[in-house]
Amino acid sequence: MPALRRRLTLPRRPLFIGMMAALSGAGLLAGPAEASESGGKGGSATLVPMDEIAVPIIDGARMEGILRFTLVLRAHDPAAAARLGTSIAKLRSVAMVAGMDFARLRVSPFSAVDVNHLVSALDKALKAADPGISQALIIRVGAAAQ
């Protein structure tokens, strides 16, 4: 029975890559370069991906593990997506600081990550940094022991 169960599980990495390829092929996902190029030309790209962010999980004076998460920012309109694409480094640092605060207070590498609290903390911080963001979407999250 364990061999049968192993064959039925889908590998996560190819599935993730396939989902991202489908989104980009459908014109729903734009990288920072494409978002800034399509500026006011009537493009429909309103999602701007960010690279994976890794922050330490610190308990007291010890580093317990690492919290990793990947975000996609939903903009109000294509012009806002273009602006987000040009300021992606600033938004990444804002997300990193919010993630560090969250990891320090609410994450353990030995239990599940409370994604609802994480997305609300990131959403609040990112919307304060740029009003063109309508929503921060977490597409991958995980905590691992060091």
C-alpha positions as CSV (number, residue, x, y, z in Angstrom):
1,M,0.0,0.0,0.0
2,P,2.8,2.6,0.7
3,A,4.2,2.1,-2.8
4,L,0.7,2.8,-4.3
5,R,0.4,5.9,-2.2
6,R,3.8,7.2,-3.3
7,R,2.8,7.0,-7.0
8,L,-0.4,8.9,-6.5
9,T,1.2,12.0,-4.9
10,L,2.0,14.8,-7.3
11,P,5.5,16.3,-7.2
12,R,5.1,19.9,-6.0
13,R,7.9,21.7,-7.8
14,P,6.7,20.8,-11.3
15,L,3.2,21.6,-10.4
16,F,4.2,25.0,-9.1
17,I,6.2,25.7,-12.2
18,G,3.3,24.5,-14.4
19,M,0.9,26.9,-12.6
20,M,3.2,29.8,-13.0
21,A,3.7,29.0,-16.7
22,A,0.0,28.8,-17.2
23,L,-0.6,32.2,-15.5
24,S,2.2,33.9,-17.5
25,G,0.9,32.3,-20.7
26,A,-2.6,33.6,-20.1
27,G,-1.3,37.1,-19.6
28,L,-2.3,37.3,-16.0
29,L,1.2,37.4,-14.6
30,A,3.8,40.0,-15.4
31,G,7.4,40.2,-14.2
32,P,8.7,43.6,-13.1
33,A,10.2,44.2,-16.5
34,E,7.0,43.4,-18.4
35,A,4.8,45.3,-16.0
36,S,6.9,48.5,-16.4
37,E,7.0,48.1,-20.2
38,S,3.2,47.7,-20.6
39,G,2.7,50.9,-18.6
40,G,-0.2,52.7,-20.2
41,K,-0.6,50.6,-23.3
42,G,-3.7,48.9,-22.2
43,G,-2.1,45.7,-21.0
44,S,-4.1,43.6,-18.6
45,A,-1.2,42.4,-16.4
46,T,-2.1,43.2,-12.8
47,L,-0.1,40.6,-11.0
48,V,3.5,41.2,-10.1
49,P,5.6,38.3,-8.7
50,M,8.3,38.6,-6.1
51,D,11.2,36.3,-5.5
52,E,11.2,34.0,-2.5
53,I,11.9,35.7,0.8
54,A,13.6,33.9,3.6
55,V,13.7,35.3,7.2
56,P,15.1,33.7,10.4
57,I,12.9,32.3,13.1
58,I,14.4,33.5,16.3
59,D,13.4,32.4,19.8
60,G,15.2,34.3,22.5
61,A,18.9,34.4,21.5
62,R,18.8,31.3,19.3
63,M,18.0,30.9,15.6
64,E,15.4,28.1,15.5
65,G,14.9,27.9,11.7
66,I,13.9,29.7,8.5
67,L,10.5,31.0,7.3
68,R,10.3,31.1,3.5
69,F,7.4,32.6,1.6
70,T,6.8,33.7,-2.0
71,L,4.4,36.5,-2.9
72,V,2.5,37.8,-5.9
73,L,1.2,41.4,-5.6
74,R,-2.2,42.2,-7.2
75,A,-2.3,45.8,-8.4
76,H,-5.4,47.9,-8.9
77,D,-4.7,48.5,-12.6
78,P,-1.9,48.0,-15.2
79,A,-0.5,51.4,-14.5
80,A,-0.2,50.5,-10.8
81,A,1.4,47.2,-11.8
82,A,4.0,49.1,-13.8
83,R,4.8,51.3,-10.8
84,L,5.1,48.2,-8.6
85,G,7.5,46.7,-11.1
86,T,9.8,49.7,-10.8
87,S,9.7,49.7,-7.0
88,I,10.0,46.0,-6.4
89,A,13.2,46.3,-4.3
90,K,11.5,48.6,-1.8
91,L,8.4,46.4,-1.6
92,R,10.6,43.4,-1.1
93,S,12.4,45.0,1.9
94,V,9.0,46.0,3.4
95,A,7.8,42.4,3.0
96,M,11.0,41.1,4.6
97,V,10.6,43.4,7.6
98,A,7.0,42.3,8.1
99,G,8.0,38.7,7.7
100,M,10.7,39.0,10.3
101,D,8.3,40.5,12.8
102,F,5.8,37.7,12.1
103,A,8.5,35.0,12.3
104,R,9.8,36.4,15.6
105,L,6.3,36.5,17.2
106,R,4.2,33.7,15.7
107,V,6.3,31.0,13.9
108,S,7.8,27.8,15.1
109,P,9.7,25.5,12.7
110,F,7.9,22.5,14.4
111,S,4.3,23.6,13.7
112,A,2.3,24.8,10.8
113,V,2.5,28.5,9.8
114,D,-0.6,30.6,10.4
115,V,-1.0,31.8,6.9
116,N,-4.0,34.0,7.7
117,H,-2.0,36.1,10.1
118,L,1.0,36.2,7.8
119,V,-1.0,37.4,4.8
120,S,-2.8,40.1,6.9
121,A,0.5,41.4,8.3
122,L,2.1,41.4,4.8
123,D,-1.0,42.9,3.2
124,K,-1.1,45.7,5.8
125,A,2.6,46.6,5.5
126,L,2.6,46.5,1.7
127,K,-0.5,48.5,1.2
128,A,1.0,51.2,3.5
129,A,4.2,51.2,1.4
130,D,2.3,51.5,-1.9
131,P,-1.4,52.4,-2.3
132,G,-1.5,50.7,-5.8
133,I,-1.5,47.3,-4.2
134,S,-5.0,45.8,-3.9
135,Q,-3.9,42.5,-2.3
136,A,-0.8,40.5,-1.4
137,L,-1.1,36.9,-2.4
138,I,1.0,34.1,-0.8
139,I,1.6,31.4,-3.3
140,R,4.1,29.4,-1.2
141,V,5.0,29.3,2.5
142,G,7.0,27.0,4.8
143,A,9.0,26.9,8.0
144,A,12.0,24.6,8.5
145,A,14.3,23.9,11.4
146,Q,17.9,25.0,11.2
